[in-house]
Amino acid sequence: MSFESVNTKITTLGTPKVASPISTAPMHNRDGKQVTTNFVEDREGVLVYDTRDYLSQLKKIEDALYFEMAGPRSQIYFDPSKVHCAIVTCGGLCPGTNDVIRAIVLELHYLYQVRHIFGVRYGFQGFIPRYHHDLMKLSPDLVANIHTFGGTILSSSRGPQDVGEIVDALERLNIQITFLIGGDGTLRAADHICDEIADRGLQISVIAIPKTIDNDIPFVYRSFGFDTAVEVATDAIRAAHTEALGAPNGIGLVKLMGRYSGFIAANATLALREVNFVLIPESDFDINGDHGLLVNLETRLKQRDHAVIVVAEGAGQKYFKEEELPLDPSGNIKPGDIGLFLQEKIKEYFNSKNIEINLKYIDPSYLIRSMPANYNDRIYCGFLGQNAVHAGMAGKTAMLVSRLHRHYVHVPIKATMGRRKELQLDSPLWRSVLESTGQPPLINL
C-alpha cells in the first residue's frame, strides 16, 4: 500500500499574544480528585494515516505525518472586543448548515465575547456590490431556533465570483475572520481567496467548514449532513421496497446523491438491507449483455417476483456523451440522469420480452437536501462550529476543520486540492454491500 505525502502545516497570521477569555475552572471527578480542562497546544497532533503498514514504513516516528489537533488555545491572535467576523454559506443546500451557523455565533458571542458577527447573504454574491445583498447582523437571539429548520438562513448561491472583489469587500467591511461553509467548489474558491489575501499582506483568517452530502472530501471522515442524508434515503428505499412488493414483477428504482462517490448509496443500502442491486460511480457496470444488469434483474424477478435497485447519480456515466452534458454555474459537468436512463432501458428490455413489470422510480434528492439535521449531525455540527471558532480566534487560516480517527483536526485547504475521497472497492464497506445485496459483478468480461 502506498501513502501520499501531504503538507499538513497550518498557516498562522502571527504569534498569538492575547490571553484567551475562555476560563478553565477546575472540576472534580467522582473520587474527589481535581481535574482541569487544558488548552490544546499546536504541537499536539493526529496521525494522517493510522495503519500498521504506514507506521512500519517509518524510519523514525518524527517522520510521521500529523494533522494539528483542533481545540481552544491559551493564547489567541485576535482581540475579541475588536474583531469582526463573517459567515458565508455556498453551494447547494445541506442538512445541518443552520446548526453550524448557530454553533459559530454562540461560540463567538458567549465564549469569546465577540459582538461583531455578520452573515453574508447568498454565498459569494454577498461580497459583490452589484448584487446589492445586505449583510445580516447575527446574534444569539436571531440564531436561537434556526437548527430546527432546513436550508440556510443566509441563503446560498453557486458559481464563481471575482476573487479580487471578494477580498476588496473583506477589507472594506473590516472583516478579520471569515467562516466559509461549503463543498469542494467553495474550498477551491477559499484557496484562491487565501492566496489573494497573502499577496496583499492582509491579516485576514479564512476558516472552512466542509459541506458536502456526498462525503467525498479527502481527510474528512464524515461531512456534516451525510448522516441525515442516509437516514432520509432509507425512507425512499423502504417506499421503493413496499411498492415493489405490491405488484407482480415489481421494481423499485431509487436514485440517490453521489456525483463522484457512492457513500450514500452504500450506507443507505446497509441501513435497510432490502436492496438487490447498488450502482455507484466507483464500480463499472454494464446494462446489457449476458452478465449485465438487465439479465441479472430478470433472473431476480423470476426467483423472487420483486427487486429494488439503488443508483448513485454519478454512476454509469459512460452511457452519456460528455460533450452533450450541461455545466452547472460553477463550471462542473452535470452528470447525465442515470435514473431516468435506467428507467427507460428497463422498460424497453422487458417490453421486448413481453414480460409485464411494475416499475416505480423515486428521486428524493431535493427532499434530502432541504431536511433539518438529525440529532447525530446536529451534535457533529456543534463540534465543527466550535472548533472553527477556536481556530479562527487563534489566528489560523487557509484551513478546514475536520474529524479524523475520532479526533477533530486542522487540515490545510491545499491538502484537499486535486483529491477526492472515493469508496474503495476492496474496503469492508463495499464488501458488506455486496454480501447484503448478493449482486454479482455486473460486467461483461
C-alpha positions in Angstrom: 0.0 0.0 0.0 1.3 3.5 -0.9 0.7 6.5 1.2 0.5 10.0 -0.1 2.8 12.8 1.1 0.7 15.6 2.4 1.7 19.1 3.6 0.0 19.3 6.9 1.4 22.6 8.1 -1.2 25.1 9.2 -0.7 28.8 8.2 -1.0 31.3 11.0 -1.3 35.1 10.8 1.3 35.7 13.5 2.2 35.0 17.1 -0.9 34.8 19.4 -0.4 37.3 22.2 -3.9 37.8 23.6 -4.9 35.7 26.6 -7.9 33.6 25.8 -11.1 34.7 27.6 -12.1 31.1 28.0 -12.0 30.0 31.6 -10.7 26.6 32.6 -12.4 26.3 36.0 -11.3 23.1 37.9 -13.7 20.3 38.2 -13.7 17.2 40.5 -14.3 13.6 39.5 -16.2 11.0 41.5 -13.1 10.2 43.5 -12.8 13.9 44.6 -9.7 14.5 42.5 -9.4 17.9 40.8 -9.5 17.8 37.0 -8.6 20.8 34.9 -9.6 21.1 31.2 -6.4 22.0 29.5 -6.0 24.1 26.4 -4.7 22.4 23.2 -1.2 23.1 22.0 -0.1 23.4 18.4 2.4 20.5 18.9 -0.5 18.1 19.6 -1.4 16.1 16.5 -3.3 13.2 15.0 -1.7 10.8 12.6 -2.8 11.3 9.0 -2.5 7.5 8.4 -3.1 5.3 11.4 -2.4 1.8 9.9 0.3 -0.6 11.0 1.6 -0.7 7.4 2.2 3.1 7.5 3.9 3.0 10.8 6.1 0.1 9.8 7.5 2.1 6.8 8.7 5.0 9.0 12.4 5.1 9.8 11.6 7.2 12.9 8.4 8.4 14.5 9.3 12.0 13.9 8.8 11.3 10.1 5.1 10.6 10.6 2.5 12.9 9.1 0.3 14.6 11.7 -2.6 17.0 11.4 -2.7 19.6 14.1 -5.2 19.0 16.8 -8.3 21.3 17.0 -9.4 23.0 20.1 -9.1 26.1 22.2 -5.6 27.8 22.6 -4.5 29.6 25.7 -3.2 32.5 23.7 -5.2 33.9 20.8 -4.4 36.2 17.9 -7.4 38.5 17.7 -8.7 40.8 20.4 -12.3 39.7 20.9 -13.6 43.2 21.7 -12.5 44.5 18.3 -12.6 41.5 15.9 -15.2 41.4 13.1 -16.4 38.0 11.8 -18.3 37.0 8.8 -20.1 33.7 8.0 -20.8 32.6 4.4 -22.7 29.6 3.1 -22.1 28.5 -0.5 -23.3 25.8 -2.9 -26.3 23.5 -2.6 -28.4 23.0 0.5 -27.3 20.5 3.1 -28.8 19.3 6.4 -27.0 20.9 9.3 -25.9 24.2 7.7 -28.0 26.2 10.1 -26.6 24.2 13.0 -23.1 25.2 12.0 -24.0 28.8 11.7 -25.7 28.7 15.1 -22.7 27.0 16.8 -20.3 29.6 15.4 -22.4 32.5 16.6 -23.0 31.1 20.1 -19.3 30.2 20.5 -18.1 33.6 19.3 -20.7 35.5 21.5 -20.7 33.6 24.7 -17.2 32.1 24.9 -15.1 34.8 23.3 -17.4 37.8 23.9 -17.3 38.8 20.2 -20.0 41.3 19.3 -19.4 41.9 15.6 -20.7 38.9 13.8 -22.2 39.2 10.3 -23.9 36.8 7.9 -23.1 37.3 4.2 -26.2 36.7 2.1 -26.4 34.4 -0.9 -22.9 33.0 -0.8 -20.0 34.8 -2.5 -22.5 37.0 -4.3 -23.0 38.8 -1.0 -19.5 40.3 -1.3 -20.0 41.7 -4.7 -21.6 45.3 -4.8 -23.6 44.9 -8.0 -25.8 42.2 -6.4 -26.9 44.6 -3.6 -27.3 41.9 -0.9 -27.4 43.3 2.6 -25.4 41.9 5.4 -27.2 40.2 8.3 -26.2 41.0 11.8 -26.0 37.7 13.7 -26.8 37.4 17.4 -27.8 34.6 19.8 -31.4 35.7 19.7 -31.5 35.5 15.9 -30.0 32.0 15.7 -31.7 30.5 18.7 -34.1 28.3 16.8 -32.6 28.0 13.3 -31.3 24.5 13.9 -35.0 23.3 13.7 -35.2 24.4 10.0 -33.5 23.0 6.9 -31.6 25.1 4.4 -29.6 28.1 5.5 -30.8 31.4 6.9 -28.1 33.2 4.9 -29.3 31.6 1.6 -26.7 30.4 -0.9 -25.6 30.6 -4.5 -23.5 28.7 -6.9 -21.0 29.9 -9.5 -17.6 31.8 -9.3 -17.2 35.4 -8.3 -14.2 37.6 -8.8 -11.7 36.8 -6.0 -10.3 40.4 -6.1 -13.7 41.8 -5.4 -14.3 39.4 -2.6 -11.1 40.4 -0.8 -11.9 44.1 -1.6 -15.1 43.6 0.3 -13.4 41.9 3.3 -11.1 44.9 3.5 -13.9 47.4 3.1 -16.0 45.7 5.8 -13.1 45.3 8.1 -13.6 41.5 8.4 -10.8 39.7 10.2 -12.2 36.2 10.3 -14.3 34.6 7.6 -16.0 31.3 8.1 -16.8 29.6 4.8 -19.3 26.7 4.8 -19.2 24.8 1.5 -18.1 21.9 -0.6 -15.2 21.3 -2.9 -16.1 24.3 -5.1 -16.1 26.5 -2.1 -12.8 25.1 -0.9 -11.2 25.8 -4.3 -12.5 29.4 -4.1 -11.3 29.6 -0.5 -7.8 28.6 -1.7 -7.7 31.4 -4.2 -9.1 33.9 -1.7 -6.3 32.9 0.8 -3.7 33.4 -1.9 -5.0 36.8 -2.7 -5.1 37.8 1.0 -1.5 36.6 1.3 -0.4 38.5 -1.8 -1.9 41.7 -0.3 -0.2 41.1 3.0 -3.6 41.3 4.9 -4.2 39.8 8.3 -7.5 38.0 7.5 -8.2 34.5 8.6 -10.2 32.1 6.4 -11.6 29.0 8.1 -13.6 26.5 6.1 -16.2 24.0 7.4 -16.6 21.3 4.7 -20.1 20.8 3.5 -20.9 18.0 1.0 -23.7 15.5 1.4 -21.7 13.1 -0.9 -19.0 12.8 1.8 -16.2 13.0 -0.8 -13.8 15.5 0.7 -10.4 13.9 1.5 -9.2 13.8 5.1 -12.7 14.3 6.3 -14.1 11.1 7.9 -17.7 12.2 7.6 -19.0 15.5 6.3 -22.0 17.0 8.2 -25.4 16.3 6.7 -24.3 12.9 5.5 -25.8 11.0 8.4 -29.2 12.8 7.8 -29.0 12.1 4.1 -28.5 8.4 4.7 -31.4 8.3 7.2 -33.8 10.0 4.7 -32.5 7.9 1.9 -33.6 4.8 3.7 -37.2 6.1 3.8 -37.1 6.3 0.0 -35.7 2.7 -0.2 -38.3 1.5 2.2 -41.0 3.1 -0.1 -39.4 1.5 -3.1 -39.4 -1.9 -1.5 -43.0 -1.6 -0.4 -44.1 -0.6 -4.0 -42.1 -3.5 -5.4 -43.8 -6.0 -3.1 -47.2 -4.6 -4.0 -47.4 -5.7 -7.6 -46.3 -8.6 -9.8 -42.7 -8.2 -11.0 -42.5 -5.0 -9.0 -39.3 -3.0 -9.4 -38.3 -0.1 -7.1 -35.7 2.2 -8.6 -34.1 4.8 -6.3 -31.6 7.5 -7.4 -29.5 8.9 -4.6 -27.0 11.7 -4.5 -23.4 10.9 -5.2 -21.9 12.6 -8.2 -18.4 11.1 -7.8 -18.7 8.8 -4.7 -21.2 6.1 -3.7 -21.1 6.5 0.1 -24.8 7.5 0.5 -26.0 4.6 -1.7 -23.8 2.1 0.1 -24.6 3.2 3.6 -28.4 3.5 2.9 -28.3 0.0 1.5 -26.7 -1.3 4.6 -29.1 0.6 6.8 -32.1 -1.2 5.4 -30.8 -4.3 3.7 -33.7 -4.5 1.3 -31.7 -3.6 -1.8 -30.8 -6.1 -4.5 -28.6 -4.0 -6.8 -26.4 -1.0 -6.0 -24.8 1.0 -8.7 -22.1 3.6 -7.8 -19.6 5.8 -9.7 -16.6 3.8 -8.5 -17.8 0.5 -9.8 -18.2 -0.1 -13.6 -21.3 -2.0 -14.8 -22.9 -3.0 -18.0 -26.6 -2.7 -18.6 -26.8 -5.2 -21.5 -25.0 -8.5 -22.2 -25.0 -11.9 -20.6 -23.7 -10.6 -17.3 -25.2 -7.1 -17.3 -27.8 -5.5 -15.0 -30.9 -6.4 -17.1 -30.2 -10.1 -17.4 -29.5 -10.3 -13.7 -32.6 -8.2 -12.9 -34.7 -10.7 -15.0 -33.3 -13.6 -13.0 -34.1 -11.9 -9.8 -37.7 -11.3 -10.8 -38.1 -14.9 -11.8 -36.8 -16.0 -8.4 -38.4 -13.5 -6.1 -41.1 -11.6 -8.1 -39.7 -8.2 -7.0 -36.4 -6.2 -6.9 -35.0 -2.9 -5.5 -32.3 -1.0 -7.3 -30.3 1.9 -5.8 -28.2 4.0 -8.1 -25.9 7.0 -7.2 -26.4 9.9 -9.6 -22.8 9.7 -10.9 -23.0 6.0 -11.8 -23.0 4.8 -15.4 -21.7 8.0 -16.9 -20.1 6.0 -19.8 -23.6 5.9 -21.3 -23.6 9.7 -21.8 -21.5 11.8 -24.1 -19.6 14.3 -22.1 -19.8 17.0 -24.7 -23.6 16.8 -24.6 -23.9 17.3 -20.9 -24.6 20.7 -19.4 -22.4 22.6 -17.0 -23.5 23.8 -13.6 -23.0 27.5 -12.6 -19.6 26.6 -11.1 -18.4 25.1 -14.5 -18.6 21.5 -13.4 -20.1 18.9 -15.8 -23.6 17.8 -14.6 -23.9 14.1 -14.7 -26.3 12.5 -17.1 -29.6 11.5 -15.5 -28.8 7.8 -14.9 -32.1 7.3 -13.0 -34.3 8.2 -16.0 -31.9 6.4 -18.3 -32.2 3.1 -16.4 -35.9 3.5 -16.1 -36.2 3.7 -19.9 -33.8 0.8 -20.5 -35.5 -1.5 -18.0 -38.9 -0.8 -19.6 -37.6 -1.4 -23.1 -35.9 -4.6 -22.2 -38.9 -6.2 -20.5 -41.3 -4.9 -23.2 -39.1 -6.6 -25.8 -39.6 -9.9 -24.0 -43.3 -9.4 -23.4 -42.8 -9.5 -19.6 -45.0 -7.3 -17.6 -43.3 -5.3 -14.9 -44.4 -2.6 -12.5 -41.6 -0.1 -12.1 -41.7 2.8 -9.6 -38.9 5.4 -9.8 -38.1 7.6 -6.8 -35.7 10.5 -6.7 -35.7 12.0 -3.2 -32.6 14.3 -3.8 -34.3 17.7 -3.0 -36.2 16.3 -0.1 -32.9 15.1 1.4 -31.1 18.4 0.8 -33.7 20.5 2.5 -34.2 18.5 5.6 -33.2 19.7 9.1 -30.3 17.7 10.5 -30.9 14.7 12.7 -29.6 14.5 16.2 -26.3 12.9 15.2 -25.5 15.5 12.6 -26.7 18.2 15.0 -24.1 17.2 17.6 -21.4 17.0 15.0 -22.2 20.4 13.6 -21.8 21.9 17.0 -18.3 20.5 17.4 -17.4 21.7 13.9 -18.6 25.2 14.6 -16.9 25.4 18.0 -13.6 24.2 16.7 -13.8 26.6 13.7 -14.1 29.5 16.1 -11.2 28.3 18.2 -9.0 28.1 15.1 -10.1 31.5 13.7 -9.5 33.3 17.0 -6.1 31.7 17.4 -5.1 33.3 14.0 -5.1 30.0 12.0 -6.0 30.5 8.3 -6.3 28.7 5.0 -7.6 25.6 6.7 -10.7 23.5 7.3 -12.0 21.8 10.4 -12.2 18.0 10.1 -12.8 14.9 12.2 -10.3 12.1 11.5 -9.7 9.0 13.5 -12.1 10.1 16.2 -10.3 13.5 16.7 -11.0 17.0 15.5 -8.1 18.4 13.5 -7.0 21.3 11.3 -6.4 20.4 7.6 -4.8 22.8 5.2 -7.2 23.7 2.4 -4.4 23.0 -0.1 -4.1 19.4 1.2 -7.6 18.7 -0.2 -7.0 20.3 -3.7 -6.9 17.8 -6.6 -8.1 14.9 -4.4 -11.4 13.3 -4.0 -12.4 10.7 -1.5 -14.0 7.6 -3.1 -15.5 4.4 -1.9 -12.7 1.8 -2.2 -14.0 -1.4 -3.9 -11.7 -3.6 -1.7 -13.0 -2.0 1.5 -15.1 -3.7 4.2 -17.9 -1.2 3.4 -18.3 -2.3 -0.2 -17.7 -5.9 0.6 -20.6 -5.7 3.1 -22.8 -4.1 0.5 -22.1 -7.0 -1.9 -22.8 -9.5 0.8 -26.1 -7.8 1.7 -27.4 -7.5 -1.8 -25.9 -10.7 -3.3 -25.4 -8.9 -6.6 -22.8 -10.4 -8.9 -20.2 -8.4 -10.9 -22.4 -6.6 -13.5 -19.7 -6.5 -16.1 -19.2 -8.5 -19.4 -15.6 -9.6 -19.4 
